[in-house]
Amino acid sequence: MADKKDVNFDSSRQAMDCLQEMSNLLNTGLDAETLSICVRLCEQGVNPEALAAVITELRREVNSIRAEDSN
């Protein structure tokens, strides 16, 4: 019989796999580790819309810095 801990791990793994697939379909550009961090932040009460806005702004800043460096 499967241990409850194993069942919980399998359920968590399946949920993360499903979230990663949805992330890929939506072309979010989030890798598994980043997506996992975002999920944990949301579980801790971080507003998902605010988190998305921060990620978007960080990407904008990174792209801006890269553009400046290439000039």
C-alpha positions as CSV (number, residue, x, y, z in Angstrom):
1,M,0.0,0.0,0.0
2,A,1.3,3.5,-0.9
3,D,2.5,5.6,2.0
4,K,0.4,8.8,2.5
5,K,3.7,10.8,2.0
6,D,4.2,9.2,-1.3
7,V,0.6,9.9,-2.4
8,N,1.0,13.5,-1.4
9,F,4.3,13.8,-3.3
10,D,2.7,12.2,-6.4
11,S,-0.2,14.5,-6.3
12,S,2.1,17.5,-5.9
13,R,4.3,16.3,-8.8
14,Q,1.2,15.9,-11.0
15,A,-0.1,19.3,-10.1
16,M,3.3,20.9,-10.9
17,D,3.5,19.0,-14.2
18,C,0.0,20.2,-15.1
19,L,0.9,23.8,-14.2
20,Q,4.1,23.6,-16.2
21,E,2.2,22.3,-19.2
22,M,-0.3,25.2,-18.9
23,S,2.6,27.6,-18.5
24,N,4.2,26.3,-21.7
25,L,0.9,26.5,-23.6
26,L,0.5,30.1,-22.5
27,N,4.1,30.9,-23.5
28,T,4.9,32.4,-20.1
29,G,8.6,31.6,-20.4
30,L,8.7,30.4,-16.8
31,D,10.9,27.4,-16.2
32,A,9.9,24.7,-13.7
33,E,11.9,26.2,-10.8
34,T,10.5,29.8,-11.4
35,L,7.0,28.4,-11.7
36,S,7.5,26.5,-8.5
37,I,8.7,29.6,-6.7
38,C,5.6,31.5,-8.0
39,V,3.3,28.8,-6.8
40,R,4.9,28.8,-3.3
41,L,4.6,32.6,-3.1
42,C,0.9,32.5,-4.0
43,E,0.4,29.8,-1.4
44,Q,2.0,32.1,1.1
45,G,-0.5,34.8,0.2
46,V,1.2,36.9,-2.4
47,N,-1.3,38.5,-4.8
48,P,-0.9,36.6,-8.2
49,E,-1.7,39.7,-10.2
50,A,1.0,41.7,-8.4
51,L,3.5,38.8,-8.8
52,A,2.7,38.8,-12.6
53,A,3.3,42.5,-12.7
54,V,6.6,42.2,-11.0
55,I,7.8,39.5,-13.3
56,T,6.7,41.5,-16.3
57,E,8.6,44.6,-15.1
58,L,11.7,42.6,-14.3
59,R,11.7,41.1,-17.8
60,R,11.3,44.6,-19.2
61,E,14.2,45.8,-17.2
62,V,16.4,42.9,-18.2
63,N,15.6,43.5,-21.9
64,S,16.4,47.2,-21.5
65,I,19.8,46.4,-19.9
66,R,20.6,43.9,-22.6
67,A,19.7,46.4,-25.3
68,E,22.0,49.0,-23.7
69,D,24.8,46.5,-23.4
70,S,24.6,45.5,-27.0
71,N,25.0,49.2,-28.1
